[in-house]
Amino acid sequence: MRSLSECQLYGIVDLAYVAVADVVRVAQAMIDGGVDLIQLRGKEQSIDELCQIAGALHEVTKRSNTPLVANDYIEIGQRVPVEGIHVGQDDATIEAVRCRIGRDILVGKSTHSLEQARAAIREGADYIGFGPLFATPTKPDYQPIGLQDIEQVQREVALPVFCIGGVKLETLPQVVAAGAIRVVIVSGLLRSPDISKYAREAKGFLTSTIKHQTS
């Protein structure tokens, strides 16, 4: 399975945007476009429904060694061999996730400030989401944190940091210029008429720009 250190582009199959019947098609399009890591997010579905969807998704993602992460629900990780669980600030602790699942699994944490990012390190996160950078329809109740702390969080957090929140092709140059090397794209990707092409453009920009910066 692809390691987190290799991952630059994180896609989310958000069931607020994607019909259940389209989940597999969307995930395959993401993979074809170069998405490195995929999360399943569903807030309105039952655990049984989410587990069924996660199982179908995992059949797709494992063929390309793409890690599949379930958002919030530990039960999905107990019933489906997903590679990770992602938790928010108000969800179960990272220790509780690992204890309840009882197998080796990646655990990511959403963070909205430098202090929360530092706390996630102490808690034992495998990676963090950092944002929302911009206003986003995915998280309308969250105040954007802007771009000013990206460079510092990259220096301080010895974990993969995925910048999230309003990241689209149009904003990607600003985000990378501010110091990001990994990003999450949600609505821009899912609303695109050609998901593979959109992902390919985003991944190409990330890869070429960061390679140039580090060469």
Secondary structure, DSSP 8 states (H G I E B T S, - for coil): ---GGG--EEEEEETTTS-GGGHHHHHHHHHHTT--EEEEE-SSS-HHHHHHHHHHHHHHHGGGT--EEEES-HHHHHHS--SEEEE-TTS--HHHHHHHH-S--EEEEEE-SHHHHHHHHHHT-SEEEE---S--TTSTTS----STTHHHHHHH--S-EEE-SS--TTTHHHHHHTT-S-EEE-HHHHT-S-HHHHHHHHHHHHHHHHHHHH-
